[in-house]
C-alpha cells in the first residue's frame, strides 16, 4: 500500500494559483481589436490549422455554388413548364380547328364541283353465299 500515496498538486508544481490564472487568461484572450485588425491570424493555432481553414473555405464555396446551381435549375424547370403549357394550348386549339374544318357539311361546301351529299340512306345488298368458310 505504500505505492498508493496522495500527492498534492500544489506542492509538486511549485507555482501558486494566481500565476496559473494569469497564464491561462493571457494565452486565450482575443479582443475585438485583434479580430478587426486580423492579428488573430498570426497566432500559432491558426497557422497550425491552416489546411483545415482552407478546406472549410472550399466547402463554403461549394455550398454557395450549389445554391446558385439549384436556383438556375428551378428557373429552367419553370421555363420548360411554361413552354409545355403553351404547346399544349396550341395543340388543343389546332385540334379544335381541324375538327371544325373537317365536319361533313364544311367539306361539301369547299368542293367546287357539282357533287352533292346524298340525302337518302344508302342501301346495302347482301348475298347469301354457300361458302364453306362461313
C-alpha positions, 0 to 999 in steps of 0.5 A, a space after each residue: 500500500 505504500 505505492 498508493 500515496 496522495 500527492 498534492 498538486 500544489 506542492 509538486 508544481 511549485 507555482 501558486 494559483 494566481 500565476 496559473 490564472 494569469 497564464 491561462 487568461 493571457 494565452 486565450 484572450 482575443 479582443 475585438 481589436 485583434 479580430 478587426 485588425 486580423 492579428 488573430 491570424 498570426 497566432 500559432 493555432 491558426 497557422 497550425 490549422 491552416 489546411 483545415 481553414 482552407 478546406 472549410 473555405 472550399 466547402 463554403 464555396 461549394 455550398 454557395 455554388 450549389 445554391 446558385 446551381 439549384 436556383 438556375 435549375 428551378 428557373 429552367 424547370 419553370 421555363 420548360 413548364 411554361 413552354 409545355 403549357 403553351 404547346 399544349 394550348 396550341 395543340 388543343 386549339 389546332 385540334 379544335 380547328 381541324 375538327 371544325 374544318 373537317 365536319 361533313 357539311 364544311 367539306 361539301 361546301 369547299 368542293 367546287 364541283 357539282 357533287 352533292 351529299 346524298 340525302 337518302 340512306 344508302 342501301 346495302 345488298 347482301 348475298 347469301 353465299 354457300 361458302 364453306 368458310 362461313 
